[in-house]
Amino acid sequence: APSDAGLPVVGGRLQASVYEIAFAPSVPSRVYAATSSGVAKSDDGGVNWLMLAGSPTAAALVVHPGDGDTLFIASHSGRVARSSDGGASWSSTTVSAQATVVDLVIAAGDPSRLYAGTTTGVFRSDDAGATWSAASAGLPAFGQYPHVNGVVVDHGNPNIVYAAAFGFGVHRSIDGGNSWTVLTNASVAE
């Protein structure tokens, strides 16, 4: 039976908000969970969990497609942390001091490229998260900034990116986020 062993549990209930979970594509039995208490890791398909000591709290999580020990987590404070040793240690960079990072993706065709969807638009890293630059030109603003709820990258081309802009539908970039075109509008039927 599945267990919450190692997670913050009181009375049989997990006492942390789980924001996102992700399998490690290169290690099928490995699962990571981004929680309000930090990052949890399972090496047996989620049966048993271990909270990673010293891991930052995380709002979004993505695992490198070819290396199950390399993962990136995004925080509500506009930062992205990277671990290349399965969560034993972390290095952190700022995406945007004004943003909350709500989504994080790795381009399958170029794993050194990451995109972050934030409350102030899309940001791109071409050096595995070491530095970030704005990639929101042409996205509509919700208030002062474009609020991006989700980002996906084409599996065959790391320059083709889709963004869900809060209140403004889905947009596509074919040049790595340098410009965007609306594909739907906010009145899409549910």
Salt bridges, closest charged atoms under 4 A:
ASP43 OD1 - ARG30 NE 2.57
ASP69 OD1 - ARG30 NH1 2.60
ASP126 OD1 - ARG113 NE 2.75
ASP126 OD2 - ARG124 NH2 3.21
